[in-house]
Amino acid sequence: KKQLQDEMLRRVDAENRLQTLKEELEFQKNIYSEELRETKRRHETRLVEIDNGR
């Protein structure tokens, strides 16, 4: 019975770690996407400024 309890605790712990990693990955993806959008926006602004002779 103790072995079963230990195994169940290990499984729950592994599932919790997996969920945490999934959430962290999603968070990092969102940050990357936002940084990419901001970089593109700044680049496009510079191109417009160059085209306008600034």
N, CA, C and O atoms as a Maestro MAE file, in Angstrom:
{
 s_m_m2io_version
 :::
 2.0.0
}

f_m_ct {
 s_m_title
 :::
 protein
 m_atom[216] {
  # First column is atom index #
  i_m_mmod_type
  r_m_x_coord
  r_m_y_coord
  r_m_z_coord
  i_m_residue_number
  s_m_chain_name
  s_m_pdb_residue_name
  s_m_pdb_atom_name
  i_m_atomic_number
  :::
  1 25 0.825 -1.195 0.000 1 A "LYS " " N  " 7
  2 3 0.000 0.000 0.000 1 A "LYS " " CA " 6
  3 2 0.873 1.264 0.000 1 A "LYS " " C  " 6
  4 15 0.563 2.224 -0.705 1 A "LYS " " O  " 8
  5 25 1.941 1.272 0.771 2 A "LYS " " N  " 7
  6 3 2.856 2.421 0.812 2 A "LYS " " CA " 6
  7 2 3.471 2.656 -0.560 2 A "LYS " " C  " 6
  8 15 3.615 3.800 -0.991 2 A "LYS " " O  " 8
  9 25 3.830 1.587 -1.239 3 A "GLN " " N  " 7
  10 3 4.429 1.714 -2.566 3 A "GLN " " CA " 6
  11 2 3.430 2.344 -3.539 3 A "GLN " " C  " 6
  12 15 3.806 3.185 -4.355 3 A "GLN " " O  " 8
  13 25 2.171 1.943 -3.458 4 A "LEU " " N  " 7
  14 3 1.133 2.508 -4.320 4 A "LEU " " CA " 6
  15 2 0.956 4.006 -4.036 4 A "LEU " " C  " 6
  16 15 0.839 4.809 -4.962 4 A "LEU " " O  " 8
  17 25 0.936 4.367 -2.764 5 A "GLN " " N  " 7
  18 3 0.813 5.784 -2.391 5 A "GLN " " CA " 6
  19 2 1.992 6.596 -2.929 5 A "GLN " " C  " 6
  20 15 1.815 7.684 -3.478 5 A "GLN " " O  " 8
  21 25 3.196 6.047 -2.763 6 A "ASP " " N  " 7
  22 3 4.389 6.734 -3.255 6 A "ASP " " CA " 6
  23 2 4.321 6.922 -4.767 6 A "ASP " " C  " 6
  24 15 4.653 7.989 -5.284 6 A "ASP " " O  " 8
  25 25 3.893 5.890 -5.462 7 A "GLU " " N  " 7
  26 3 3.789 5.963 -6.922 7 A "GLU " " CA " 6
  27 2 2.735 6.996 -7.339 7 A "GLU " " C  " 6
  28 15 2.939 7.746 -8.293 7 A "GLU " " O  " 8
  29 25 1.617 7.028 -6.622 8 A "MET " " N  " 7
  30 3 0.579 8.012 -6.938 8 A "MET " " CA " 6
  31 2 1.088 9.434 -6.704 8 A "MET " " C  " 6
  32 15 0.801 10.334 -7.494 8 A "MET " " O  " 8
  33 25 1.839 9.639 -5.625 9 A "LEU " " N  " 7
  34 3 2.402 10.961 -5.351 9 A "LEU " " CA " 6
  35 2 3.402 11.371 -6.430 9 A "LEU " " C  " 6
  36 15 3.425 12.526 -6.854 9 A "LEU " " O  " 8
  37 25 4.229 10.421 -6.872 10 A "ARG " " N  " 7
  38 3 5.187 10.715 -7.943 10 A "ARG " " CA " 6
  39 2 4.451 11.084 -9.227 10 A "ARG " " C  " 6
  40 15 4.863 11.993 -9.948 10 A "ARG " " O  " 8
  41 25 3.365 10.377 -9.506 11 A "ARG " " N  " 7
  42 3 2.596 10.658 -10.724 11 A "ARG " " CA " 6
  43 2 1.957 12.048 -10.651 11 A "ARG " " C  " 6
  44 15 2.015 12.812 -11.614 11 A "ARG " " O  " 8
  45 25 1.357 12.366 -9.520 12 A "VAL " " N  " 7
  46 3 0.743 13.687 -9.348 12 A "VAL " " CA " 6
  47 2 1.806 14.774 -9.473 12 A "VAL " " C  " 6
  48 15 1.576 15.802 -10.110 12 A "VAL " " O  " 8
  49 25 2.958 14.551 -8.872 13 A "ASP " " N  " 7
  50 3 4.049 15.516 -8.958 13 A "ASP " " CA " 6
  51 2 4.489 15.702 -10.410 13 A "ASP " " C  " 6
  52 15 4.695 16.831 -10.856 13 A "ASP " " O  " 8
  53 25 4.632 14.608 -11.142 14 A "ALA " " N  " 7
  54 3 5.036 14.686 -12.545 14 A "ALA " " CA " 6
  55 2 3.980 15.418 -13.373 14 A "ALA " " C  " 6
  56 15 4.319 16.227 -14.238 14 A "ALA " " O  " 8
  57 25 2.714 15.140 -13.115 15 A "GLU " " N  " 7
  58 3 1.639 15.825 -13.840 15 A "GLU " " CA " 6
  59 2 1.642 17.319 -13.534 15 A "GLU " " C  " 6
  60 15 1.426 18.140 -14.426 15 A "GLU " " O  " 8
  61 25 1.887 17.669 -12.279 16 A "ASN " " N  " 7
  62 3 1.961 19.085 -11.903 16 A "ASN " " CA " 6
  63 2 3.133 19.780 -12.584 16 A "ASN " " C  " 6
  64 15 2.996 20.902 -13.073 16 A "ASN " " O  " 8
  65 25 4.278 19.119 -12.615 17 A "ARG " " N  " 7
  66 3 5.444 19.700 -13.287 17 A "ARG " " CA " 6
  67 2 5.180 19.867 -14.778 17 A "ARG " " C  " 6
  68 15 5.563 20.874 -15.372 17 A "ARG " " O  " 8
  69 25 4.522 18.872 -15.383 18 A "LEU " " N  " 7
  70 3 4.184 18.955 -16.804 18 A "LEU " " CA " 6
  71 2 3.270 20.150 -17.063 18 A "LEU " " C  " 6
  72 15 3.492 20.907 -18.009 18 A "LEU " " O  " 8
  73 25 2.258 20.321 -16.239 19 A "GLN " " N  " 7
  74 3 1.335 21.448 -16.403 19 A "GLN " " CA " 6
  75 2 2.069 22.776 -16.250 19 A "GLN " " C  " 6
  76 15 1.829 23.713 -17.011 19 A "GLN " " O  " 8
  77 25 2.956 22.855 -15.275 20 A "THR " " N  " 7
  78 3 3.734 24.079 -15.075 20 A "THR " " CA " 6
  79 2 4.587 24.382 -16.298 20 A "THR " " C  " 6
  80 15 4.659 25.531 -16.734 20 A "THR " " O  " 8
  81 25 5.231 23.368 -16.851 21 A "LEU " " N  " 7
  82 3 6.066 23.572 -18.038 21 A "LEU " " CA " 6
  83 2 5.233 23.987 -19.241 21 A "LEU " " C  " 6
  84 15 5.659 24.835 -20.027 21 A "LEU " " O  " 8
  85 25 4.055 23.401 -19.392 22 A "LYS " " N  " 7
  86 3 3.166 23.795 -20.495 22 A "LYS " " CA " 6
  87 2 2.764 25.260 -20.365 22 A "LYS " " C  " 6
  88 15 2.765 26.004 -21.345 22 A "LYS " " O  " 8
  89 25 2.422 25.664 -19.147 23 A "GLU " " N  " 7
  90 3 2.025 27.056 -18.914 23 A "GLU " " CA " 6
  91 2 3.194 28.003 -19.155 23 A "GLU " " C  " 6
  92 15 3.019 29.080 -19.724 23 A "GLU " " O  " 8
  93 25 4.379 27.603 -18.724 24 A "GLU " " N  " 7
  94 3 5.565 28.430 -18.937 24 A "GLU " " CA " 6
  95 2 5.868 28.563 -20.424 24 A "GLU " " C  " 6
  96 15 6.211 29.649 -20.892 24 A "GLU " " O  " 8
  97 25 5.743 27.472 -21.167 25 A "LEU " " N  " 7
  98 3 5.975 27.502 -22.609 25 A "LEU " " CA " 6
  99 2 4.978 28.438 -23.291 25 A "LEU " " C  " 6
  100 15 5.366 29.236 -24.144 25 A "LEU " " O  " 8
  101 25 3.724 28.348 -22.930 26 A "GLU " " N  " 7
  102 3 2.697 29.223 -23.509 26 A "GLU " " CA " 6
  103 2 3.000 30.687 -23.191 26 A "GLU " " C  " 6
  104 15 2.853 31.555 -24.051 26 A "GLU " " O  " 8
  105 25 3.418 30.955 -21.968 27 A "PHE " " N  " 7
  106 3 3.780 32.314 -21.569 27 A "PHE " " CA " 6
  107 2 4.951 32.826 -22.411 27 A "PHE " " C  " 6
  108 15 4.917 33.956 -22.899 27 A "PHE " " O  " 8
  109 25 5.979 32.001 -22.579 28 A "GLN " " N  " 7
  110 3 7.143 32.403 -23.371 28 A "GLN " " CA " 6
  111 2 6.763 32.629 -24.832 28 A "GLN " " C  " 6
  112 15 7.265 33.557 -25.466 28 A "GLN " " O  " 8
  113 25 5.884 31.790 -25.368 29 A "LYS " " N  " 7
  114 3 5.413 31.982 -26.748 29 A "LYS " " CA " 6
  115 2 4.711 33.324 -26.890 29 A "LYS " " C  " 6
  116 15 4.918 34.039 -27.871 29 A "LYS " " O  " 8
  117 25 3.883 33.664 -25.912 30 A "ASN " " N  " 7
  118 3 3.169 34.938 -25.960 30 A "ASN " " CA " 6
  119 2 4.132 36.118 -25.900 30 A "ASN " " C  " 6
  120 15 3.965 37.099 -26.625 30 A "ASN " " O  " 8
  121 25 5.132 36.023 -25.042 31 A "ILE " " N  " 7
  122 3 6.138 37.090 -24.952 31 A "ILE " " CA " 6
  123 2 6.876 37.215 -26.278 31 A "ILE " " C  " 6
  124 15 7.071 38.323 -26.779 31 A "ILE " " O  " 8
  125 25 7.288 36.089 -26.849 32 A "TYR " " N  " 7
  126 3 8.004 36.103 -28.120 32 A "TYR " " CA " 6
  127 2 7.148 36.744 -29.212 32 A "TYR " " C  " 6
  128 15 7.638 37.569 -29.983 32 A "TYR " " O  " 8
  129 25 5.878 36.366 -29.278 33 A "SER " " N  " 7
  130 3 4.980 36.919 -30.295 33 A "SER " " CA " 6
  131 2 4.836 38.428 -30.137 33 A "SER " " C  " 6
  132 15 4.854 39.167 -31.121 33 A "SER " " O  " 8
  133 25 4.695 38.874 -28.910 34 A "GLU " " N  " 7
  134 3 4.557 40.314 -28.659 34 A "GLU " " CA " 6
  135 2 5.843 41.046 -29.027 34 A "GLU " " C  " 6
  136 15 5.793 42.119 -29.629 34 A "GLU " " O  " 8
  137 25 6.991 40.480 -28.675 35 A "GLU " " N  " 7
  138 3 8.265 41.110 -29.030 35 A "GLU " " CA " 6
  139 2 8.443 41.154 -30.539 35 A "GLU " " C  " 6
  140 15 8.944 42.142 -31.076 35 A "GLU " " O  " 8
  141 25 8.040 40.099 -31.225 36 A "LEU " " N  " 7
  142 3 8.143 40.058 -32.679 36 A "LEU " " CA " 6
  143 2 7.255 41.128 -33.309 36 A "LEU " " C  " 6
  144 15 7.684 41.833 -34.222 36 A "LEU " " O  " 8
  145 25 6.011 41.252 -32.821 37 A "ARG " " N  " 7
  146 3 5.107 42.291 -33.338 37 A "ARG " " CA " 6
  147 2 5.701 43.686 -33.125 37 A "ARG " " C  " 6
  148 15 5.654 44.530 -34.019 37 A "ARG " " O  " 8
  149 25 6.254 43.916 -31.946 38 A "GLU " " N  " 7
  150 3 6.838 45.226 -31.639 38 A "GLU " " CA " 6
  151 2 8.048 45.507 -32.529 38 A "GLU " " C  " 6
  152 15 8.219 46.629 -33.006 38 A "GLU " " O  " 8
  153 25 8.883 44.503 -32.753 39 A "THR " " N  " 7
  154 3 10.050 44.672 -33.617 39 A "THR " " CA " 6
  155 2 9.618 44.983 -35.042 39 A "THR " " C  " 6
  156 15 10.183 45.869 -35.683 39 A "THR " " O  " 8
  157 25 8.626 44.264 -35.540 40 A "LYS " " N  " 7
  158 3 8.116 44.538 -36.894 40 A "LYS " " CA " 6
  159 2 7.546 45.947 -36.983 40 A "LYS " " C  " 6
  160 15 7.777 46.653 -37.965 40 A "LYS " " O  " 8
  161 25 6.800 46.357 -35.956 41 A "ARG " " N  " 7
  162 3 6.210 47.694 -35.956 41 A "ARG " " CA " 6
  163 2 7.300 48.771 -36.004 41 A "ARG " " C  " 6
  164 15 7.194 49.733 -36.764 41 A "ARG " " O  " 8
  165 25 8.349 48.603 -35.185 42 A "ARG " " N  " 7
  166 3 9.443 49.583 -35.186 42 A "ARG " " CA " 6
  167 2 10.149 49.608 -36.532 42 A "ARG " " C  " 6
  168 15 10.496 50.677 -37.035 42 A "ARG " " O  " 8
  169 25 10.362 48.433 -37.117 43 A "HIS " " N  " 7
  170 3 11.025 48.341 -38.420 43 A "HIS " " CA " 6
  171 2 10.186 49.040 -39.488 43 A "HIS " " C  " 6
  172 15 10.713 49.800 -40.299 43 A "HIS " " O  " 8
  173 25 8.883 48.781 -39.484 44 A "GLU " " N  " 7
  174 3 8.002 49.416 -40.467 44 A "GLU " " CA " 6
  175 2 7.980 50.928 -40.276 44 A "GLU " " C  " 6
  176 15 7.933 51.672 -41.256 44 A "GLU " " O  " 8
  177 25 8.013 51.388 -39.042 45 A "THR " " N  " 7
  178 3 8.047 52.827 -38.774 45 A "THR " " CA " 6
  179 2 9.319 53.434 -39.342 45 A "THR " " C  " 6
  180 15 9.278 54.507 -39.944 45 A "THR " " O  " 8
  181 25 10.447 52.763 -39.159 46 A "ARG " " N  " 7
  182 3 11.713 53.263 -39.711 46 A "ARG " " CA " 6
  183 2 11.664 53.308 -41.225 46 A "ARG " " C  " 6
  184 15 12.148 54.262 -41.834 46 A "ARG " " O  " 8
  185 25 11.078 52.275 -41.847 47 A "LEU " " N  " 7
  186 3 10.989 52.265 -43.309 47 A "LEU " " CA " 6
  187 2 10.147 53.434 -43.812 47 A "LEU " " C  " 6
  188 15 10.493 54.072 -44.806 47 A "LEU " " O  " 8
  189 25 9.046 53.712 -43.125 48 A "VAL " " N  " 7
  190 3 8.199 54.843 -43.512 48 A "VAL " " CA " 6
  191 2 8.974 56.148 -43.358 48 A "VAL " " C  " 6
  192 15 8.891 57.025 -44.218 48 A "VAL " " O  " 8
  193 25 9.724 56.280 -42.271 49 A "GLU " " N  " 7
  194 3 10.515 57.493 -42.062 49 A "GLU " " CA " 6
  195 2 11.564 57.653 -43.156 49 A "GLU " " C  " 6
  196 15 11.793 58.761 -43.641 49 A "GLU " " O  " 8
  197 25 12.197 56.556 -43.543 50 A "ILE " " N  " 7
  198 3 13.200 56.604 -44.612 50 A "ILE " " CA " 6
  199 2 12.529 56.988 -45.926 50 A "ILE " " C  " 6
  200 15 13.038 57.830 -46.665 50 A "ILE " " O  " 8
  201 25 11.391 56.371 -46.214 51 A "ASP " " N  " 7
  202 3 10.663 56.682 -47.450 51 A "ASP " " CA " 6
  203 2 10.222 58.142 -47.492 51 A "ASP " " C  " 6
  204 15 10.149 58.739 -48.566 51 A "ASP " " O  " 8
  205 25 9.931 58.714 -46.335 52 A "ASN " " N  " 7
  206 3 9.494 60.108 -46.267 52 A "ASN " " CA " 6
  207 2 10.673 61.076 -46.192 52 A "ASN " " C  " 6
  208 15 10.479 62.287 -46.086 52 A "ASN " " O  " 8
  209 25 11.882 60.550 -46.246 53 A "GLY " " N  " 7
  210 3 13.073 61.385 -46.266 53 A "GLY " " CA " 6
  211 2 13.490 61.949 -44.931 53 A "GLY " " C  " 6
  212 15 14.174 62.971 -44.886 53 A "GLY " " O  " 8
  213 25 13.103 61.322 -43.850 54 A "ARG " " N  " 7
  214 3 13.477 61.821 -42.520 54 A "ARG " " CA " 6
  215 2 14.818 61.283 -42.103 54 A "ARG " " C  " 6
  216 15 15.296 61.595 -41.013 54 A "ARG " " O  " 8
  :::
 }
 m_bond[215] {
  # First column is bond index #
  i_m_from
  i_m_to
  i_m_order
  :::
  1 1 2 1
  2 2 3 1
  3 3 4 2
  4 3 5 1
  5 5 6 1
  6 6 7 1
  7 7 8 2
  8 7 9 1
  9 9 10 1
  10 10 11 1
  11 11 12 2
  12 11 13 1
  13 13 14 1
  14 14 15 1
  15 15 16 2
  16 15 17 1
  17 17 18 1
  18 18 19 1
  19 19 20 2
  20 19 21 1
  21 21 22 1
  22 22 23 1
  23 23 24 2
  24 23 25 1
  25 25 26 1
  26 26 27 1
  27 27 28 2
  28 27 29 1
  29 29 30 1
  30 30 31 1
  31 31 32 2
  32 31 33 1
  33 33 34 1
  34 34 35 1
  35 35 36 2
  36 35 37 1
  37 37 38 1
  38 38 39 1
  39 39 40 2
  40 39 41 1
  41 41 42 1
  42 42 43 1
  43 43 44 2
  44 43 45 1
  45 45 46 1
  46 46 47 1
  47 47 48 2
  48 47 49 1
  49 49 50 1
  50 50 51 1
  51 51 52 2
  52 51 53 1
  53 53 54 1
  54 54 55 1
  55 55 56 2
  56 55 57 1
  57 57 58 1
  58 58 59 1
  59 59 60 2
  60 59 61 1
  61 61 62 1
  62 62 63 1
  63 63 64 2
  64 63 65 1
  65 65 66 1
  66 66 67 1
  67 67 68 2
  68 67 69 1
  69 69 70 1
  70 70 71 1
  71 71 72 2
  72 71 73 1
  73 73 74 1
  74 74 75 1
  75 75 76 2
  76 75 77 1
  77 77 78 1
  78 78 79 1
  79 79 80 2
  80 79 81 1
  81 81 82 1
  82 82 83 1
  83 83 84 2
  84 83 85 1
  85 85 86 1
  86 86 87 1
  87 87 88 2
  88 87 89 1
  89 89 90 1
  90 90 91 1
  91 91 92 2
  92 91 93 1
  93 93 94 1
  94 94 95 1
  95 95 96 2
  96 95 97 1
  97 97 98 1
  98 98 99 1
  99 99 100 2
  100 99 101 1
  101 101 102 1
  102 102 103 1
  103 103 104 2
  104 103 105 1
  105 105 106 1
  106 106 107 1
  107 107 108 2
  108 107 109 1
  109 109 110 1
  110 110 111 1
  111 111 112 2
  112 111 113 1
  113 113 114 1
  114 114 115 1
  115 115 116 2
  116 115 117 1
  117 117 118 1
  118 118 119 1
  119 119 120 2
  120 119 121 1
  121 121 122 1
  122 122 123 1
  123 123 124 2
  124 123 125 1
  125 125 126 1
  126 126 127 1
  127 127 128 2
  128 127 129 1
  129 129 130 1
  130 130 131 1
  131 131 132 2
  132 131 133 1
  133 133 134 1
  134 134 135 1
  135 135 136 2
  136 135 137 1
  137 137 138 1
  138 138 139 1
  139 139 140 2
  140 139 141 1
  141 141 142 1
  142 142 143 1
  143 143 144 2
  144 143 145 1
  145 145 146 1
  146 146 147 1
  147 147 148 2
  148 147 149 1
  149 149 150 1
  150 150 151 1
  151 151 152 2
  152 151 153 1
  153 153 154 1
  154 154 155 1
  155 155 156 2
  156 155 157 1
  157 157 158 1
  158 158 159 1
  159 159 160 2
  160 159 161 1
  161 161 162 1
  162 162 163 1
  163 163 164 2
  164 163 165 1
  165 165 166 1
  166 166 167 1
  167 167 168 2
  168 167 169 1
  169 169 170 1
  170 170 171 1
  171 171 172 2
  172 171 173 1
  173 173 174 1
  174 174 175 1
  175 175 176 2
  176 175 177 1
  177 177 178 1
  178 178 179 1
  179 179 180 2
  180 179 181 1
  181 181 182 1
  182 182 183 1
  183 183 184 2
  184 183 185 1
  185 185 186 1
  186 186 187 1
  187 187 188 2
  188 187 189 1
  189 189 190 1
  190 190 191 1
  191 191 192 2
  192 191 193 1
  193 193 194 1
  194 194 195 1
  195 195 196 2
  196 195 197 1
  197 197 198 1
  198 198 199 1
  199 199 200 2
  200 199 201 1
  201 201 202 1
  202 202 203 1
  203 203 204 2
  204 203 205 1
  205 205 206 1
  206 206 207 1
  207 207 208 2
  208 207 209 1
  209 209 210 1
  210 210 211 1
  211 211 212 2
  212 211 213 1
  213 213 214 1
  214 214 215 1
  215 215 216 2
  :::
 }
}
